């Protein structure tokens, strides 16, 4: 059986396309998030971007090991999809809940055991993930291909996101209840049963 030939896209063109895609996605997400959370998306993203980036690197590295992803093309596709909850590579985002602990000014992330509905908080996390890797996609692919350690990947990719800075006030923050996505849970169960006798 003949296999379709994958045409390689020049890295510069691919990076430019990714940047434009991320810019457009961020603009659309901002309109949705600002209305849903009561705080500007820029403010909320600033609070969760470092934690999201570090967790993204951990999830991504684990995915590479678990699924034996080795080729540069496959790693590039993985990096492109890692911040999209609707893609299998980005489902980890739907397990996160943004929380605010008493007497703590910064928002935090709480990882659940189940996939949640991708509402406003999920979209905030998607934006934080996208922003944290923007312009660093090729570097991330190189690090994954070289089987770099988690600390090295996090330090290299998340340095800007985690740089110490004064966080904006969150007076208008409204917490959103984490709700399990039962349809997605059924779909995941069905997927896991494929190929079973």
ABEGO torsion letter per residue (X at the ends): XBBBBBBBBBAAAAAAAAAAAAAAAAAAAAAAAAAAAGBBAAAAAAAAAAAAAAAAAAAAAAAAAAAGBABAAAAAAAAAAAABAABAAAAAAAABBBBBBBGBABBBBBBBABBBBBBAAAAAAAAAAAAAABGAAAAAAAAAAAGBBAAAAAAAAAAAAABBBBBBBAAABBBBBBBBBAAAAAAAAAAAABGBX
